[in-house]
Amino acid sequence: MLSEGFITFEGVSYRYPRTKKSVLKNITFSVEKGDFVVILGENGAGKTTLCKCVNGIIPHSEMGRLKGTVTVAGLNTKTVYTSEIAQKVGIVLEDPETQLFTTKVLSEVAFGPENLNKPPGEILEVVKWALKVVRLDGYENKPPTALSGGQKQRLAIAAALAMKPDIMVLDEPTSQIDPLGTEEVFEVIRELKEEYKMTIIMASHKVDEVLKFADKICILHKGMLVAYDKPGVIFNDRSIFQEVPVSMPTTYRLAHYLEDKGSLRMEDSSTIEEGVEAVKQIINGVKQ
């Protein structure tokens, strides 16, 4: 039996309403508290569906057929209300436009705590904190429509943070914003991990950017869990990437090229920084 982590999927399969094909197929893995888990997979692999399972959208809002058990911070997502899960799990979706619906930045961030009937003073305090974390303090009275793409996504993160969740789920949060906005969002994500020690699950195609944060890599393919381990273990197993249409990080592609030439071997425990240093040493040796 799977040992219970902070987030646990045990034998999870899911099929959307009025469909015959399961989007997730017998998924089993666990996430430890404070881990940053990156979900990789082709379009249609099941990444978004898995994210929705963590915060209870599945099965409570999308009424398909869920088999197995998802446990989040001790809560069985089948048996508790989504409002209770929302106090544990914040979620930020791919398109910031679909998440913002008030006329002021302050109102957007205050919406969640207000619905929990928090005292006004406490709401104002948490709103100020959340906006400071995402570097939008001073924007309180601006309409969300006046913000850039990166600012809108940071506002969506602030709205989730205002609920003071233990877990943040990010579903392709930078796929629809420009490089500058992407950099802004990743800087906030770095702070959530390093400063606030949040447990983060993030689906992304931008493997080079997310690799620097990842404690574990989860690879999905056609709804199945293909691999789940530390980045060094995953990206040193080239057989995975012969089977799954997922990009390998640039550092590892270079490392494998040099390995084939007999120049370099990145061990499973190697960090990206160690790999870069090894490549530098080889280049310096060639120059000499």
C-alpha positions in Angstrom: 0.0 0.0 0.0 1.2 3.5 -0.8 2.6 5.4 2.2 0.5 8.5 2.9 2.1 11.8 1.9 0.8 15.3 2.1 -1.0 14.7 -1.2 -1.8 11.2 -2.2 -3.3 9.7 -5.4 -4.1 6.0 -5.0 -5.5 4.1 -7.9 -7.0 7.2 -9.4 -8.9 7.0 -12.7 -11.2 9.6 -14.1 -13.7 9.8 -17.0 -15.5 13.0 -18.0 -19.3 13.0 -18.4 -20.6 11.6 -21.6 -17.3 10.1 -22.6 -16.2 6.5 -22.7 -12.4 7.0 -22.5 -10.6 7.6 -19.1 -8.4 10.7 -19.0 -6.5 9.4 -16.0 -5.7 5.7 -15.7 -4.8 4.2 -12.3 -2.6 7.0 -11.1 -0.7 6.3 -7.9 1.9 8.6 -6.3 2.4 10.9 -3.2 3.8 14.4 -2.6 5.6 15.3 0.5 4.9 18.6 2.3 7.1 21.4 0.9 7.8 19.6 -2.4 7.7 21.3 -5.8 6.3 18.7 -8.3 6.4 19.5 -12.0 3.9 17.7 -14.2 5.0 17.1 -17.8 3.2 15.5 -20.7 1.9 16.1 -24.2 -1.4 18.0 -24.8 -4.2 15.7 -23.7 -1.9 13.7 -21.3 -4.2 14.5 -18.3 -2.2 17.3 -16.7 -5.1 19.7 -16.2 -7.4 16.9 -15.0 -4.9 15.8 -12.4 -4.6 19.4 -11.2 -8.4 19.6 -10.9 -8.4 16.5 -8.7 -6.1 18.1 -6.2 -8.5 21.0 -5.3 -11.7 19.0 -5.6 -13.1 20.5 -8.8 -13.1 16.8 -9.7 -15.4 15.2 -8.6 -17.6 18.0 -7.1 -17.9 20.5 -10.0 -17.2 18.2 -13.0 -19.4 15.2 -12.4 -17.6 12.5 -14.3 -16.6 9.1 -12.9 -13.8 9.2 -10.4 -12.3 5.9 -9.2 -9.6 5.6 -6.4 -8.8 8.1 -3.7 -7.2 11.6 -3.6 -6.2 12.7 -0.2 -5.0 16.3 0.4 -3.7 17.5 3.8 -5.6 14.7 5.4 -8.9 15.4 3.5 -10.5 12.9 1.2 -11.6 15.1 -1.8 -14.6 12.9 -2.4 -16.1 13.4 1.1 -15.4 17.1 1.9 -16.8 20.2 0.4 -14.8 22.1 -2.1 -15.0 25.2 0.2 -13.1 23.3 2.8 -10.5 22.1 0.3 -10.2 25.7 -1.0 -8.8 26.7 2.4 -6.0 24.1 1.9 -5.4 24.4 -1.9 -5.1 27.4 -4.1 -5.3 26.9 -7.9 -4.2 29.2 -10.8 -5.3 28.2 -14.2 -3.8 28.7 -17.7 -5.8 31.7 -18.8 -5.8 34.6 -16.3 -8.7 36.2 -18.0 -11.1 33.4 -16.9 -10.1 33.9 -13.2 -10.6 37.7 -12.8 -14.1 39.1 -12.5 -14.1 42.2 -10.2 -13.5 45.8 -11.1 -10.6 46.4 -8.7 -7.4 44.6 -7.9 -8.1 44.9 -4.1 -11.6 43.4 -4.6 -10.2 40.5 -6.6 -7.8 39.5 -3.8 -10.4 40.1 -1.0 -13.1 38.0 -2.7 -12.1 34.7 -1.2 -11.6 35.8 2.4 -14.8 37.8 2.3 -16.7 34.7 1.3 -15.3 33.0 4.4 -16.7 35.9 6.5 -13.3 36.9 7.8 -13.2 40.2 9.8 -12.5 43.3 7.6 -9.2 44.1 9.4 -8.0 40.6 8.8 -9.0 40.7 5.1 -7.2 43.9 4.5 -4.1 42.6 6.2 -4.0 39.4 4.1 -4.8 41.3 0.9 -1.8 43.6 1.5 0.4 40.6 2.2 -0.7 38.7 -0.9 -0.2 41.8 -3.2 3.2 42.4 -1.7 4.3 38.8 -2.4 3.3 39.1 -6.1 4.7 42.6 -6.3 1.4 44.3 -7.1 1.3 46.5 -4.0 0.3 50.0 -5.1 -2.1 48.5 -7.7 -5.1 48.1 -5.3 -7.4 50.5 -7.1 -6.5 49.6 -10.7 -9.0 47.5 -12.7 -7.6 44.1 -13.6 -8.3 44.9 -17.3 -5.6 47.5 -17.2 -2.9 45.0 -16.2 -0.4 43.2 -18.5 -0.7 39.5 -19.0 2.0 38.8 -16.4 0.4 41.1 -13.9 -3.0 39.4 -14.4 -1.5 36.0 -13.7 0.3 37.4 -10.6 -3.0 38.9 -9.5 -4.6 35.4 -9.9 -1.8 34.0 -7.7 -2.5 36.7 -5.1 -6.2 35.9 -5.0 -5.3 32.3 -4.3 -2.7 33.3 -1.7 -5.3 35.4 0.2 -6.9 32.1 1.2 -3.6 31.2 3.0 -3.4 27.8 1.4 -0.9 25.1 2.3 -0.8 23.9 -1.4 -0.6 25.8 -4.6 -1.6 24.2 -7.9 -0.5 26.0 -11.1 -1.9 24.7 -14.4 0.3 26.1 -17.2 0.4 29.5 -15.6 2.7 31.1 -18.2 1.5 29.5 -21.4 -0.5 32.5 -22.6 1.8 35.4 -21.5 4.9 36.9 -23.0 8.6 36.2 -22.0 8.6 39.2 -19.6 5.4 38.2 -17.9 6.7 34.6 -17.7 9.8 35.8 -15.9 7.7 37.8 -13.5 5.5 34.8 -12.7 8.4 32.5 -12.2 10.0 34.9 -9.8 6.9 34.8 -7.7 6.8 31.1 -7.8 10.5 31.0 -6.7 9.6 33.0 -3.7 6.6 30.8 -2.8 9.0 27.8 -2.8 12.0 29.3 -1.1 10.6 31.9 1.3 7.2 30.4 2.1 8.0 26.7 1.8 4.7 26.0 0.0 3.9 22.7 -1.5 3.5 23.3 -5.2 2.2 21.2 -8.1 2.8 22.8 -11.5 1.8 21.6 -14.9 4.1 23.1 -17.6 5.6 22.7 -21.0 8.5 25.1 -20.1 10.8 22.4 -18.8 14.0 24.5 -18.8 12.3 27.2 -16.6 10.6 24.9 -14.1 13.6 22.5 -13.7 15.4 24.9 -11.4 12.5 24.6 -8.9 11.6 20.9 -9.2 12.0 18.4 -6.4 10.1 15.7 -8.3 9.1 15.3 -12.0 5.8 13.6 -12.8 5.4 12.5 -16.4 2.0 11.6 -17.8 1.4 10.0 -21.2 -2.1 9.2 -22.5 -3.5 9.4 -19.0 -0.9 7.1 -17.4 1.8 7.8 -15.0 5.0 7.0 -16.9 7.6 8.2 -14.4 7.8 10.0 -11.0 11.1 10.7 -9.4 13.9 13.3 -8.8 14.8 15.3 -11.9 18.3 13.7 -12.2 16.8 10.2 -12.3 14.1 11.1 -14.8 16.3 13.0 -17.3 19.1 10.5 -17.2 16.7 7.8 -18.3 16.6 8.5 -22.1 14.2 5.5 -22.6 11.4 7.6 -21.1 11.8 10.2 -23.8 11.8 7.7 -26.6 8.3 6.8 -25.5 6.8 10.1 -24.4 6.7 13.3 -26.6 8.1 15.6 -23.9 11.1 17.9 -24.3 14.2 17.1 -22.3 15.9 20.1 -20.6 18.7 21.8 -22.6 21.3 21.0 -20.0 20.5 17.3 -20.1 20.4 17.2 -23.9 23.9 18.7 -24.0 25.0 16.3 -21.2 23.8 13.3 -23.2 25.4 14.5 -26.3 28.8 14.9 -24.5 28.2 11.5 -22.8 27.8 9.9 -26.2 31.1 11.5 -27.2 32.7 10.0 -24.1 33.2 13.4 -22.4 30.7 13.7 -19.6 28.4 11.7 -17.4 25.8 13.4 -15.2 25.0 11.1 -12.3 21.5 10.7 -11.0 22.3 12.9 -8.0 23.8 15.8 -10.1 22.2 19.2 -10.0 21.8 21.4 -13.0 24.5 23.7 -11.6 26.9 20.7 -11.3 26.2 19.7 -14.9 26.8 23.2 -16.1 30.1 23.3 -14.2 31.1 20.0 -15.7 30.4 21.3 -19.2 32.5 24.4 -18.5 35.4 22.3 -17.4 35.3 20.3 -20.6 35.1 23.5 -22.7 38.0 25.0 -20.8 40.0 21.8 -21.3 39.3 21.9 -25.1 40.5 25.5 -25.2 43.7 24.7 -23.4 
